[in-house]
């Protein structure tokens, strides 16, 4: 073997090693469509529970009506009602004045929680830890095919060709941090049953989690997404959550 050929082969080998070492900063490849495992040489998925969960804009879907998908941190704060009712009194009674102080603080926190939650329902923002890498698909049980079509990918993400569809998956397009305003929107196909969303999420190259799954979505008469008939129901519930504690606070503290 000539010295020139040896140098060429060595350079090719080094380029291959380098590509494995840095992983895929420009997004997952089609080879990851089925198992959704990043090709990061020498890096294993995190064994701990994922600090992320997937939440959708509805628990039902209808073909042709978009479903919005969000990523949430497992450290997301408790629900507004839980926040309001979280305080407990131990070892005896408290005075009305002390209770009113507590109730006022709890109601203030409740109001803030409701504002952010219902604003999020309108705008569909992502809350939780920042992440740099993602692979997101819709699936049915007992299959690894990526279903449906994703709509315009948000900043720093792109489509990934899986299961014969150029827009059936979403992955990162760079290693820029994806912040809490990232939104994913998916269009259901016809002729499918219940589905769920599956994600691989990487906080950084050396820390990623597999099998982050949403609740199952069933085919229904209405998708219940943003701008649908379900939205007035959401705001009605919000009004009740505001009015009930407000009434109790006024009743207990007016004397």
Secondary structure, DSSP 8 states (H G I E B T S, - for coil): --HHHHHHHHHHHHHHHHHHHH--TT---GGGTTT-----TT----SS--SEEEEES-SEE-TTSEEEEEEEETT----HHHHHT-----SS---HHHHHHHHHHHHHHHHHHHHHHHHHHHH----SS-BSEEEEEEE-TT-----SEE-S--TTEEEEEETTEEEEEEEESSSS-B-TT--EEEE--SS---BEEEEEEEEETTEEEEEEE---BEE-S----TTSTHHHHHHHHHHHHHHHHHHHHHHHH--
